Amino acid sequence: MSIAIINKSAPYGTSNALESLDLVLAASNYTQNVSLFFIGDGVFQLLSHQDSSQLDSKNINKTLNALHFYDVEDLYVCTDSLKQRNLSLEQLSLGVTALPPTEIAALLTQHQHVLSF
Amino acid sequence: MNLYKLKSSPFADSTVTSCLAMLTAEDAVVLTQDATYALQDKQCLTLLSSKTNHIFVIQADRLARGLIALEAIKDVTYEEMVELCVTYDRVISW
């Protein structure tokens, strides 16, 4: 069973980012084929140097870094979304593959289920 | 003199840009929560600064998101935010 999870929301403003991660980690217990896509404001979840101590919130970045312990390694980020937000790959903390939207769409067709947050 | 309090990302919806039409030079804007992502939106920042010099960002929100401070946009603590709210005639949660 293959699952694609699309992260479209910025972290901290809503709980979407954390809830998505909970789902990814849970899903990884049931199947090897979990892919994560970061699109739109979701790319902000990947920014390094997040210090959430004053917000009393879980640090999204630290949690994302735990992904590879769960064997979730297929991580993709949208090049258009990065460009619109003046971000470069170097500013991102995780090892992600940058793809244009057309290729992301193509990859999605290779998954049985697609969820988005 | 109004203090416009913004909380949504300029990339996610048009709330921030829709506020521009209302701004006068005496008004202030405080970027809170996801509106702090305006720090990554050069176009948005240029438009905002063309309207007013009084642009603030909640430091805790900026730090949490890993965003770099800009000179034109002053960091405020929660205490300073309270002072801003008291200084301005009204707070408009936009």
Backbone of each chain as ProteinMPNN parsed JSONL, in Angstrom:
{"seq_chain_A": "MSIAIINKSAPYGTSNALESLDLVLAASNYTQNVSLFFIGDGVFQLLSHQDSSQLDSKNINKTLNALHFYDVEDLYVCTDSLKQRNLSLEQLSLGVTALPPTEIAALLTQHQHVLSF", "coords_chain_A": {"N_chain_A": [[0.856, -1.193, 0.0], [0.635, 2.135, -0.923], [1.25, 5.409, 0.179], [0.763, 8.833, -0.27], [1.616, 11.843, 1.224], [0.68, 15.123, 1.423], [2.019, 18.14, 2.37], [0.745, 21.194, 2.896], [0.536, 23.298, 4.541], [1.731, 26.037, 6.551], [3.98, 25.787, 9.337], [3.15, 25.885, 12.884], [1.162, 28.029, 12.829], [-1.216, 26.69, 12.433], [-2.373, 23.453, 13.502], [-1.848, 21.653, 11.576], [0.644, 20.791, 10.487], [1.876, 19.292, 12.521], [-0.057, 17.333, 12.942], [-0.054, 16.05, 10.509], [2.49, 14.923, 10.537], [2.217, 13.121, 12.661], [0.512, 11.341, 11.441], [2.109, 10.432, 9.338], [4.163, 9.073, 10.713], [2.688, 7.114, 12.031], [1.588, 5.77, 9.821], [3.873, 4.756, 8.705], [4.356, 2.569, 10.193], [2.764, 0.668, 9.145], [3.177, 0.408, 6.452], [5.752, 0.363, 3.97], [5.82, 2.198, 2.027], [5.683, 5.266, 2.146], [5.385, 8.498, 1.11], [6.471, 11.875, 1.31], [5.334, 15.106, 0.563], [6.184, 18.493, 0.114], [4.54, 21.38, -0.322], [3.568, 24.657, -1.499], [2.817, 26.732, 1.281], [3.717, 24.773, 2.92], [6.393, 24.279, 2.514], [7.719, 25.86, 4.273], [7.933, 24.41, 6.569], [10.29, 23.143, 6.436], [12.355, 24.855, 6.955], [15.461, 25.628, 8.442], [16.841, 26.311, 11.741], [14.685, 26.753, 13.491], [13.253, 28.019, 16.351], [11.267, 27.186, 18.695], [10.822, 27.651, 21.342], [9.702, 29.811, 22.783], [7.103, 29.651, 22.074], [5.94, 27.502, 23.172], [5.533, 25.168, 21.79], [5.813, 22.096, 19.958], [8.841, 21.535, 18.245], [8.849, 21.651, 14.887], [10.783, 21.07, 13.024], [12.649, 19.451, 14.394], [11.152, 17.214, 14.78], [10.671, 16.443, 12.154], [13.222, 15.718, 11.42], [13.429, 13.278, 12.59], [12.307, 11.536, 10.901], [13.858, 9.817, 9.246], [14.582, 7.766, 10.894], [12.375, 6.285, 10.951], [12.381, 5.149, 8.581], [11.267, 6.724, 6.573], [11.902, 8.09, 3.73], [11.418, 9.188, 1.292], [11.21, 12.154, 0.287], [9.909, 15.147, -0.877], [10.131, 18.384, -2.38], [8.515, 21.286, -3.635], [9.688, 23.067, -6.379], [8.702, 25.451, -7.485], [7.234, 26.504, -5.364], [9.238, 27.049, -3.52], [10.659, 29.002, -4.863], [8.773, 31.101, -5.113], [8.711, 31.885, -2.503], [11.151, 32.903, -2.019], [13.187, 31.108, -1.25], [16.012, 28.948, -0.888], [17.404, 25.709, -1.638], [19.497, 25.26, 0.101], [18.768, 26.44, 2.447], [17.161, 24.688, 3.667], [16.474, 22.125, 6.028], [16.26, 19.355, 5.804], [17.156, 16.403, 3.925], [15.921, 16.714, 0.955], [14.248, 16.065, -2.159], [14.127, 18.231, -4.851], [11.478, 19.137, -6.927], [9.713, 20.08, -9.939], [6.245, 21.203, -10.228], [4.883, 19.602, -12.157], [6.229, 17.178, -12.197], [5.838, 16.381, -9.608], [3.111, 15.939, -9.63], [3.062, 13.766, -11.331], [4.396, 11.845, -9.796], [2.558, 11.51, -7.752], [0.61, 9.985, -8.952], [1.623, 7.516, -8.688], [0.978, 6.563, -6.284], [-1.29, 4.9, -4.068], [-3.015, 6.094, -2.226], [-3.737, 9.473, -1.479], [-3.168, 12.028, 0.764], [-3.894, 15.243, 2.111], [-2.609, 18.0, 3.962]], "CA_chain_A": [[0.0, 0.0, 0.0], [1.491, 3.329, -0.978], [0.54, 6.609, 0.611], [1.451, 10.111, -0.464], [1.08, 12.865, 2.114], [1.058, 16.452, 0.945], [2.002, 19.182, 3.389], [0.539, 22.488, 2.243], [0.349, 24.344, 5.546], [2.889, 26.526, 7.295], [3.972, 25.242, 10.698], [2.865, 26.714, 14.057], [-0.084, 28.807, 12.775], [-2.281, 25.708, 12.641], [-1.775, 22.196, 13.955], [-1.774, 20.739, 10.433], [1.973, 20.21, 10.285], [2.097, 18.255, 13.537], [-0.989, 16.233, 12.724], [0.44, 15.332, 9.334], [3.631, 14.12, 10.974], [1.687, 11.993, 13.435], [-0.029, 10.385, 10.473], [3.241, 9.834, 8.609], [4.846, 8.116, 11.58], [1.782, 5.982, 12.238], [1.481, 5.034, 8.554], [5.13, 4.056, 8.42], [4.314, 1.284, 10.896], [1.942, -0.278, 8.399], [3.632, 0.237, 5.089], [7.064, 0.937, 3.677], [5.744, 3.185, 0.95], [5.1, 6.556, 2.518], [6.147, 9.619, 0.531], [6.043, 13.184, 1.819], [5.526, 16.209, -0.384], [6.055, 19.817, 0.719], [4.082, 22.261, -1.405], [2.969, 25.9, -0.998], [3.389, 27.156, 2.562], [4.307, 23.598, 3.565], [7.856, 24.294, 2.415], [8.243, 26.559, 5.447], [8.196, 23.437, 7.64], [11.642, 22.621, 6.265], [13.365, 25.859, 7.28], [16.262, 25.299, 9.63], [16.927, 27.336, 12.792], [13.408, 27.049, 14.129], [13.35, 28.006, 17.81], [9.877, 27.33, 19.122], [10.756, 27.612, 22.806], [8.798, 30.822, 23.341], [5.727, 29.388, 21.662], [5.398, 26.346, 23.882], [5.065, 24.231, 20.771], [6.811, 21.133, 19.496], [9.638, 22.034, 17.139], [8.506, 20.851, 13.713], [12.018, 20.659, 12.405], [13.25, 18.325, 15.11], [10.305, 16.055, 14.527], [10.913, 16.029, 10.772], [14.53, 15.063, 11.346], [13.3, 11.906, 13.084], [11.698, 10.704, 9.871], [14.636, 8.731, 8.653], [14.608, 6.62, 11.812], [11.183, 5.512, 10.653], [12.537, 4.736, 7.182], [10.528, 7.564, 5.622], [12.995, 8.809, 3.089], [11.011, 9.784, 0.011], [10.752, 13.495, 0.645], [9.972, 16.007, -2.059], [9.71, 19.767, -2.188], [8.142, 21.902, -4.908], [10.619, 24.143, -6.743], [7.948, 26.698, -7.66], [6.866, 27.034, -4.042], [10.461, 27.599, -2.924], [10.996, 30.23, -5.587], [7.812, 32.147, -4.732], [8.963, 32.304, -1.129], [12.551, 33.349, -1.907], [13.96, 30.151, -0.477], [16.882, 28.06, -1.658], [17.531, 24.384, -1.034], [20.505, 25.3, 1.172], [18.151, 26.905, 3.694], [16.292, 23.641, 4.185], [17.235, 21.283, 6.938], [16.2, 17.929, 5.505], [17.555, 15.997, 2.588], [14.723, 16.545, 0.142], [14.448, 16.166, -3.603], [13.334, 19.34, -5.373], [10.846, 18.79, -8.205], [8.688, 21.017, -10.393], [4.893, 20.69, -9.976], [4.453, 18.551, -13.092], [6.813, 15.903, -11.77], [5.165, 15.996, -8.37], [1.815, 15.373, -10.038], [3.329, 12.439, -11.896], [4.713, 10.944, -8.685], [1.337, 11.233, -6.992], [-0.141, 8.915, -9.614], [2.218, 6.237, -8.333], [0.557, 6.192, -4.932], [-2.7, 4.503, -4.013], [-3.793, 7.066, -1.453], [-3.102, 10.78, -1.316], [-3.805, 12.835, 1.806], [-3.203, 16.518, 2.202], [-2.793, 18.77, 5.192]], "C_chain_A": [[0.887, 1.236, 0.0], [0.664, 4.574, -0.665], [1.385, 7.837, 0.328], [0.802, 11.121, 0.464], [1.619, 14.219, 1.692], [0.937, 17.44, 2.091], [1.908, 20.525, 2.71], [0.508, 23.636, 3.242], [1.648, 24.757, 6.206], [2.833, 25.946, 8.706], [3.576, 26.308, 11.717], [1.561, 27.502, 14.005], [-1.31, 27.921, 12.954], [-1.59, 24.424, 13.091], [-1.581, 21.209, 12.806], [-0.428, 20.041, 10.284], [2.228, 19.067, 11.272], [1.187, 17.058, 13.307], [-0.555, 15.389, 11.54], [1.583, 14.419, 9.727], [3.193, 12.91, 11.785], [1.197, 10.914, 12.492], [1.096, 9.675, 9.741], [3.906, 8.761, 9.458], [3.973, 6.895, 11.826], [1.719, 5.118, 10.983], [2.732, 4.226, 8.286], [5.215, 2.742, 9.18], [3.598, 0.223, 10.084], [2.408, -0.518, 6.991], [4.98, 0.907, 4.894], [6.952, 2.122, 2.749], [5.003, 4.444, 1.353], [5.978, 7.656, 1.93], [5.572, 10.93, 1.052], [6.342, 14.266, 0.798], [5.315, 17.526, 0.336], [5.764, 20.819, -0.386], [3.492, 23.528, -0.784], [3.624, 26.3, 0.315], [3.987, 25.986, 3.341], [5.824, 23.606, 3.526], [8.48, 24.988, 3.62], [8.528, 25.595, 6.594], [9.649, 22.984, 7.616], [12.732, 23.614, 6.637], [14.149, 25.437, 8.509], [16.208, 26.468, 10.606], [15.581, 27.709, 13.383], [13.585, 26.941, 15.646], [11.964, 28.244, 18.383], [9.726, 27.41, 20.632], [9.768, 28.615, 23.383], [7.343, 30.538, 23.031], [5.134, 28.204, 22.392], [4.863, 25.305, 22.905], [6.185, 23.266, 20.419], [7.547, 21.729, 18.306], [9.45, 21.12, 15.944], [9.748, 20.253, 13.084], [12.614, 19.425, 13.052], [12.463, 17.065, 14.815], [10.511, 15.537, 13.103], [12.238, 15.277, 10.652], [14.474, 13.617, 11.82], [12.788, 10.956, 12.011], [12.567, 9.551, 9.377], [14.812, 7.547, 9.597], [13.403, 5.715, 11.569], [11.211, 5.025, 9.212], [11.642, 5.505, 6.229], [11.557, 8.451, 4.959], [12.634, 9.464, 1.773], [10.381, 11.139, 0.292], [10.96, 14.422, -0.529], [9.498, 17.412, -1.744], [9.483, 20.397, -3.564], [9.039, 23.105, -5.226], [9.898, 25.48, -6.908], [7.633, 27.341, -6.312], [8.07, 27.664, -3.361], [10.764, 28.956, -3.543], [10.078, 31.377, -5.184], [8.117, 32.716, -3.358], [10.406, 32.704, -0.905], [13.391, 32.418, -1.07], [14.833, 29.313, -1.395], [16.996, 26.742, -0.917], [18.488, 24.387, 0.162], [19.895, 25.702, 2.509], [17.316, 25.822, 4.36], [17.105, 22.645, 4.989], [17.257, 19.812, 6.548], [16.744, 17.629, 4.127], [16.303, 15.737, 1.775], [15.084, 16.659, -1.323], [13.548, 17.267, -4.128], [12.792, 18.963, -6.743], [9.882, 19.88, -8.635], [7.3, 20.387, -10.236], [4.472, 19.554, -10.899], [5.004, 17.2, -12.664], [6.204, 15.421, -10.458], [3.838, 15.334, -8.707], [2.008, 13.961, -10.56], [3.622, 11.439, -10.787], [3.472, 10.556, -7.906], [0.559, 10.075, -7.614], [0.437, 7.546, -9.285], [1.839, 5.786, -6.926], [-0.927, 5.869, -4.917], [-3.552, 5.544, -3.309], [-3.023, 8.368, -1.352], [-3.878, 11.567, -0.27], [-3.138, 14.19, 1.819], [-3.594, 17.284, 3.458], [-2.465, 20.226, 4.906]], "O_chain_A": [[1.786, 1.363, 0.832], [-0.444, 4.762, -1.165], [2.574, 7.876, 0.647], [-0.422, 11.246, 0.491], [2.828, 14.438, 1.611], [-0.121, 17.562, 2.709], [2.84, 20.963, 2.035], [0.461, 24.804, 2.855], [2.551, 23.943, 6.398], [1.75, 25.648, 9.211], [3.662, 27.502, 11.433], [0.9, 27.64, 15.034], [-2.31, 28.333, 13.542], [-0.363, 24.328, 13.061], [-1.196, 20.062, 13.031], [-0.367, 18.847, 9.99], [2.734, 18.009, 10.896], [1.605, 15.91, 13.459], [-0.672, 14.163, 11.561], [1.639, 13.267, 9.297], [3.726, 11.813, 11.621], [1.432, 9.726, 12.709], [1.047, 8.461, 9.543], [4.182, 7.663, 8.973], [4.466, 5.767, 11.828], [1.788, 3.891, 11.06], [2.668, 3.14, 7.71], [6.045, 1.892, 8.859], [3.792, -0.973, 10.299], [2.074, -1.539, 6.389], [5.307, 1.888, 5.561], [7.855, 2.955, 2.675], [3.857, 4.665, 0.963], [7.172, 7.732, 2.222], [4.361, 11.079, 1.214], [7.438, 14.341, 0.243], [4.357, 17.664, 1.098], [6.594, 21.08, -1.257], [2.974, 23.485, 0.331], [4.844, 26.22, 0.453], [4.694, 26.201, 4.326], [6.476, 23.019, 4.389], [9.638, 24.734, 3.952], [9.29, 25.93, 7.502], [10.183, 22.509, 8.619], [13.911, 23.262, 6.637], [13.583, 24.954, 9.489], [15.595, 27.496, 10.318], [15.361, 28.867, 13.739], [14.011, 25.906, 16.159], [11.541, 29.389, 18.535], [8.622, 27.255, 21.152], [9.074, 28.318, 24.356], [6.447, 31.113, 23.649], [3.943, 27.924, 22.25], [3.859, 24.646, 23.173], [7.364, 23.588, 20.566], [6.931, 22.363, 17.45], [9.841, 19.953, 15.977], [9.765, 19.094, 12.668], [13.028, 18.483, 12.377], [13.029, 15.989, 14.624], [10.523, 14.327, 12.877], [12.357, 14.324, 9.882], [15.355, 12.819, 11.501], [12.824, 9.736, 12.175], [12.075, 8.452, 9.124], [15.151, 6.448, 9.159], [13.408, 4.538, 11.932], [10.205, 4.55, 8.683], [11.288, 4.986, 5.171], [12.025, 9.431, 5.538], [13.431, 10.206, 1.199], [9.174, 11.249, 0.507], [12.045, 14.482, -1.108], [8.582, 17.608, -0.945], [10.177, 20.076, -4.529], [9.134, 24.043, -4.434], [10.422, 26.522, -6.516], [7.75, 28.554, -6.142], [7.943, 28.694, -2.7], [11.082, 29.921, -2.849], [10.54, 32.492, -4.942], [7.823, 33.877, -3.075], [10.853, 32.835, 0.235], [14.213, 32.865, -0.269], [14.456, 29.005, -2.526], [16.722, 26.664, 0.281], [18.316, 23.622, 1.111], [20.418, 25.359, 3.569], [16.822, 26.002, 5.472], [18.261, 22.359, 4.678], [18.182, 19.091, 6.923], [16.786, 18.503, 3.262], [15.69, 14.675, 1.885], [16.09, 17.268, -1.686], [12.341, 17.252, -3.886], [13.54, 18.524, -7.617], [9.287, 20.544, -7.786], [7.19, 19.166, -10.123], [3.776, 18.635, -10.467], [4.311, 16.187, -12.762], [6.07, 14.22, -10.222], [3.485, 14.299, -8.14], [1.214, 13.067, -10.266], [3.146, 10.304, -10.835], [3.342, 9.419, -7.453], [-0.069, 9.285, -6.909], [-0.187, 6.525, -9.57], [2.317, 4.761, -6.439], [-1.719, 6.469, -5.643], [-4.668, 5.842, -3.735], [-1.807, 8.369, -1.163], [-5.088, 11.755, -0.393], [-1.937, 14.289, 1.566], [-4.727, 17.224, 3.937], [-2.55, 21.066, 5.803]]}, "seq_chain_B": "MNLYKLKSSPFADSTVTSCLAMLTAEDAVVLTQDATYALQDKQCLTLLSSKTNHIFVIQADRLARGLIALEAIKDVTYEEMVELCVTYDRVISW", "coords_chain_B": {"N_chain_B": [[-5.198, 56.693, 14.58], [-4.389, 53.512, 13.721], [-3.803, 50.118, 14.737], [-2.99, 47.491, 12.876], [-3.518, 44.131, 13.081], [-2.095, 41.316, 11.874], [-2.499, 37.9, 10.9], [-2.369, 35.825, 9.029], [-0.64, 33.928, 6.489], [0.894, 35.653, 3.775], [1.193, 34.217, 1.5], [-0.706, 32.343, 1.567], [-3.267, 33.436, 1.636], [-5.155, 36.387, 0.654], [-5.215, 38.228, 2.669], [-3.222, 39.893, 3.852], [-2.418, 41.598, 1.738], [-4.857, 42.754, 1.187], [-5.239, 44.421, 3.249], [-3.633, 46.544, 2.722], [-4.846, 48.59, 1.225], [-6.189, 49.972, 3.12], [-4.356, 51.159, 4.792], [-2.796, 53.983, 6.358], [-0.236, 56.527, 6.696], [0.078, 56.992, 9.415], [-0.707, 54.708, 10.602], [-0.084, 51.451, 12.063], [1.381, 48.224, 11.567], [1.237, 44.972, 12.764], [2.881, 41.977, 12.49], [1.793, 38.802, 13.091], [1.872, 35.369, 14.167], [1.324, 33.265, 11.389], [1.53, 35.362, 9.625], [3.999, 36.394, 9.84], [5.487, 35.267, 7.892], [5.517, 37.063, 5.868], [7.922, 38.236, 5.885], [9.418, 36.855, 4.092], [8.463, 37.614, 1.708], [9.14, 39.622, -0.658], [7.817, 41.386, -2.359], [5.435, 41.923, -1.027], [6.41, 43.133, 1.289], [7.576, 45.44, 0.248], [5.317, 46.771, -0.679], [3.937, 47.135, 1.749], [5.764, 48.759, 3.218], [5.671, 50.985, 1.662], [3.439, 52.178, 2.444], [3.416, 52.611, 5.222], [5.751, 53.299, 7.924], [5.676, 51.988, 10.21], [6.082, 49.058, 11.047], [5.813, 45.976, 12.583], [6.984, 42.888, 14.082], [6.098, 39.922, 15.777], [8.391, 38.7, 17.94], [8.675, 36.103, 19.072], [7.137, 34.54, 17.354], [8.511, 34.868, 14.977], [11.02, 33.754, 15.529], [10.323, 31.124, 16.085], [9.629, 30.21, 13.597], [11.976, 30.289, 12.259], [12.807, 32.521, 10.807], [14.598, 35.195, 9.274], [15.512, 38.281, 10.778], [14.546, 41.565, 9.725], [15.768, 44.816, 8.991], [13.946, 46.915, 8.659], [11.707, 46.03, 9.871], [10.522, 45.845, 12.976], [11.325, 43.781, 15.736], [9.055, 42.702, 18.229], [8.397, 42.022, 21.682], [6.018, 40.106, 23.641], [5.202, 41.787, 25.699], [5.857, 44.282, 24.666], [4.121, 44.313, 22.579], [1.687, 44.57, 23.879], [1.993, 47.155, 24.816], [1.985, 48.508, 22.375], [-0.65, 48.048, 21.59], [-1.969, 49.574, 23.455], [-1.019, 52.099, 22.918], [-1.938, 52.803, 20.338], [-4.983, 54.005, 18.785], [-6.953, 52.172, 18.097], [-7.207, 48.605, 17.791], [-7.076, 46.59, 15.054], [-8.001, 43.537, 14.162], [-7.115, 41.993, 11.449]], "CA_chain_B": [[-4.062, 55.778, 14.34], [-4.807, 52.125, 13.936], [-2.827, 49.045, 14.722], [-3.546, 46.355, 12.157], [-2.89, 42.895, 13.543], [-2.261, 40.326, 10.809], [-2.059, 36.583, 11.343], [-2.274, 34.746, 8.039], [0.487, 34.002, 5.567], [0.563, 36.336, 2.521], [1.222, 33.243, 0.412], [-1.863, 31.454, 1.7], [-4.486, 34.15, 1.24], [-4.885, 37.785, 0.289], [-5.511, 39.094, 3.812], [-2.211, 40.927, 4.057], [-2.474, 42.605, 0.672], [-6.135, 43.472, 1.218], [-5.112, 45.419, 4.313], [-2.855, 47.661, 2.185], [-5.711, 49.672, 0.758], [-6.69, 50.714, 4.276], [-3.282, 51.741, 5.6], [-2.298, 55.346, 6.189], [1.124, 56.629, 7.23], [0.077, 56.983, 10.894], [-1.092, 53.391, 11.09], [0.979, 50.476, 12.265], [1.029, 46.849, 11.238], [2.035, 43.99, 13.494], [2.816, 40.646, 11.883], [1.779, 37.777, 14.131], [1.656, 33.983, 13.707], [1.807, 32.974, 10.041], [1.765, 36.598, 8.856], [5.435, 36.661, 9.889], [6.076, 34.806, 6.633], [5.66, 38.221, 4.974], [9.355, 38.542, 5.854], [9.97, 36.169, 2.93], [7.722, 38.048, 0.525], [9.706, 40.945, -0.943], [6.807, 42.24, -2.977], [4.505, 42.307, 0.035], [7.109, 44.057, 2.173], [7.727, 46.721, -0.456], [4.008, 47.414, -0.663], [3.636, 47.547, 3.125], [6.595, 49.895, 3.618], [5.322, 52.181, 0.899], [2.27, 52.778, 3.095], [3.737, 53.039, 6.579], [7.048, 52.863, 8.442], [5.501, 51.344, 11.513], [5.794, 47.641, 10.833], [6.402, 45.192, 13.666], [6.778, 41.441, 14.011], [6.203, 39.275, 17.087], [9.675, 38.001, 17.929], [8.511, 34.67, 19.363], [6.624, 33.896, 16.15], [9.565, 34.899, 13.964], [12.058, 32.805, 15.915], [9.804, 29.76, 15.972], [9.592, 29.836, 12.186], [13.327, 30.321, 11.695], [12.891, 33.592, 9.818], [15.641, 36.175, 9.58], [14.989, 39.614, 11.07], [14.857, 42.605, 8.746], [15.953, 46.087, 9.69], [12.765, 47.782, 8.584], [10.59, 45.422, 10.6], [11.041, 45.736, 14.328], [10.875, 42.689, 16.605], [8.468, 43.098, 19.516], [8.053, 40.949, 22.62], [4.595, 40.186, 23.955], [4.992, 42.985, 26.511], [5.886, 45.452, 23.773], [2.886, 44.236, 21.802], [0.647, 45.143, 24.727], [2.199, 48.614, 24.779], [1.513, 48.981, 21.067], [-2.115, 48.026, 21.609], [-2.427, 50.679, 24.298], [-0.622, 53.367, 22.284], [-2.754, 53.123, 19.178], [-6.382, 54.267, 19.114], [-7.722, 50.929, 18.016], [-6.528, 47.429, 17.247], [-7.943, 45.949, 14.073], [-7.556, 42.194, 13.783], [-7.568, 41.979, 10.048]], "C_chain_B": [[-4.459, 54.365, 14.711], [-3.638, 51.171, 13.961], [-3.496, 47.861, 14.049], [-2.784, 45.107, 12.56], [-3.17, 41.82, 12.497], [-1.8, 38.973, 11.292], [-1.98, 35.515, 10.268], [-1.169, 35.005, 7.026], [0.076, 34.707, 4.269], [0.573, 35.387, 1.323], [-0.028, 32.382, 0.419], [-3.169, 32.14, 1.324], [-4.171, 35.629, 1.043], [-5.152, 38.748, 1.435], [-4.507, 40.229, 3.956], [-2.314, 42.004, 2.98], [-3.792, 43.378, 0.696], [-6.104, 44.574, 2.27], [-4.42, 46.68, 3.775], [-3.702, 48.861, 1.816], [-6.166, 50.552, 1.919], [-5.618, 51.543, 4.965], [-2.988, 53.193, 5.297], [-0.945, 55.421, 6.887], [1.182, 56.615, 8.76], [-0.238, 55.62, 11.464], [0.125, 52.508, 11.293], [0.458, 49.096, 11.911], [1.868, 45.946, 12.127], [1.784, 42.612, 12.878], [2.863, 39.618, 12.997], [1.575, 36.421, 13.458], [2.141, 33.813, 12.268], [2.022, 34.22, 9.175], [3.252, 36.968, 8.887], [6.12, 36.185, 8.61], [6.15, 35.922, 5.585], [7.133, 38.623, 4.871], [10.044, 37.875, 4.664], [9.357, 36.664, 1.627], [8.119, 39.478, 0.189], [8.656, 41.907, -1.476], [5.866, 42.803, -1.919], [5.147, 43.359, 0.933], [7.256, 45.435, 1.528], [6.411, 47.477, -0.417], [3.67, 47.935, 0.73], [4.447, 48.783, 3.494], [6.311, 51.151, 2.82], [4.161, 52.906, 1.569], [2.596, 53.342, 4.471], [5.108, 52.528, 7.001], [6.911, 52.024, 9.697], [5.086, 49.9, 11.324], [6.55, 46.828, 11.878], [6.161, 43.71, 13.442], [6.964, 40.874, 15.415], [7.448, 38.392, 17.064], [9.529, 36.494, 18.128], [8.042, 33.913, 18.124], [7.696, 33.827, 15.071], [10.623, 33.837, 14.264], [11.597, 31.366, 15.731], [9.892, 29.295, 14.529], [10.956, 29.891, 11.516], [13.519, 31.41, 10.663], [13.9, 34.642, 10.26], [15.026, 37.549, 9.774], [15.393, 40.58, 9.963], [14.914, 43.936, 9.478], [14.689, 46.917, 9.74], [11.618, 47.277, 9.446], [11.045, 45.1, 12.015], [10.439, 44.555, 15.085], [10.192, 43.283, 17.815], [8.206, 41.861, 20.363], [6.557, 41.066, 22.887], [4.286, 41.429, 24.788], [4.942, 44.229, 25.636], [4.638, 45.495, 22.902], [1.738, 44.859, 22.59], [0.766, 46.667, 24.719], [1.719, 49.205, 23.468], [-0.004, 49.082, 21.063], [-2.667, 49.201, 22.393], [-2.136, 52.03, 23.639], [-1.533, 53.771, 21.136], [-4.224, 53.239, 19.566], [-7.216, 53.0, 19.089], [-6.875, 49.822, 17.403], [-7.499, 46.752, 16.303], [-7.343, 44.595, 13.717], [-8.048, 41.944, 12.383], [-7.679, 40.543, 9.529]], "O_chain_B": [[-4.814, 54.069, 15.852], [-2.621, 51.381, 13.299], [-4.451, 47.293, 14.578], [-1.566, 45.028, 12.403], [-4.321, 41.454, 12.258], [-0.811, 38.884, 12.02], [-1.561, 34.394, 10.557], [-0.812, 36.15, 6.747], [-0.979, 34.398, 3.714], [0.033, 35.706, 0.264], [-0.375, 31.767, -0.589], [-4.069, 31.514, 0.765], [-3.037, 36.06, 1.248], [-5.3, 39.95, 1.213], [-4.885, 41.383, 4.156], [-2.296, 43.195, 3.29], [-3.84, 44.533, 0.271], [-6.857, 45.544, 2.186], [-4.607, 47.766, 4.323], [-3.324, 50.006, 2.064], [-6.488, 51.726, 1.733], [-5.929, 52.52, 5.647], [-2.934, 53.598, 4.135], [-0.551, 54.488, 7.588], [2.212, 56.268, 9.339], [-0.063, 55.384, 12.659], [1.209, 52.774, 10.774], [-0.744, 48.836, 11.95], [3.08, 46.133, 12.233], [0.648, 42.153, 12.763], [3.83, 39.553, 13.757], [1.151, 36.351, 12.304], [3.273, 34.186, 11.961], [2.631, 34.135, 8.108], [3.714, 37.759, 8.064], [7.212, 36.648, 8.281], [6.773, 35.75, 4.537], [7.545, 39.264, 3.904], [11.136, 38.286, 4.271], [9.706, 36.173, 0.554], [7.517, 40.431, 0.684], [8.61, 43.079, -1.101], [5.544, 43.991, -1.915], [4.514, 44.352, 1.293], [7.082, 46.462, 2.183], [6.386, 48.68, -0.154], [3.171, 49.051, 0.873], [3.897, 49.75, 4.021], [6.662, 52.254, 3.239], [3.918, 54.084, 1.311], [2.115, 54.412, 4.843], [5.578, 51.492, 6.53], [7.874, 51.433, 10.185], [3.91, 49.553, 11.425], [7.762, 46.97, 12.038], [5.252, 43.321, 12.709], [7.862, 41.285, 16.149], [7.545, 37.457, 16.269], [10.177, 35.704, 17.441], [8.482, 32.793, 17.867], [7.781, 32.843, 14.336], [11.066, 33.115, 13.37], [12.355, 30.504, 15.287], [10.191, 28.132, 14.26], [11.08, 29.575, 10.333], [14.313, 31.249, 9.736], [14.039, 34.939, 11.447], [14.127, 37.944, 9.032], [16.448, 40.431, 9.345], [14.201, 44.154, 10.457], [14.396, 47.553, 10.753], [10.668, 48.011, 9.718], [11.852, 44.195, 12.227], [9.226, 44.347, 15.084], [10.679, 44.261, 18.381], [7.845, 40.801, 19.852], [5.906, 42.002, 22.423], [3.241, 42.054, 24.612], [4.106, 45.111, 25.83], [4.158, 46.567, 22.533], [0.917, 45.587, 22.033], [-0.235, 47.378, 24.626], [1.117, 50.279, 23.448], [-0.574, 50.069, 20.596], [-3.706, 49.76, 22.042], [-2.905, 52.981, 23.782], [-1.86, 54.948, 20.981], [-4.662, 52.647, 20.553], [-8.071, 52.783, 19.947], [-5.964, 50.068, 16.613], [-8.607, 46.384, 16.693], [-6.308, 44.516, 13.055], [-9.235, 41.714, 12.151], [-8.045, 40.332, 8.373]]}, "name": "protein", "num_of_chains": 2, "seq": "MSIAIINKSAPYGTSNALESLDLVLAASNYTQNVSLFFIGDGVFQLLSHQDSSQLDSKNINKTLNALHFYDVEDLYVCTDSLKQRNLSLEQLSLGVTALPPTEIAALLTQHQHVLSFMNLYKLKSSPFADSTVTSCLAMLTAEDAVVLTQDATYALQDKQCLTLLSSKTNHIFVIQADRLARGLIALEAIKDVTYEEMVELCVTYDRVISW"}
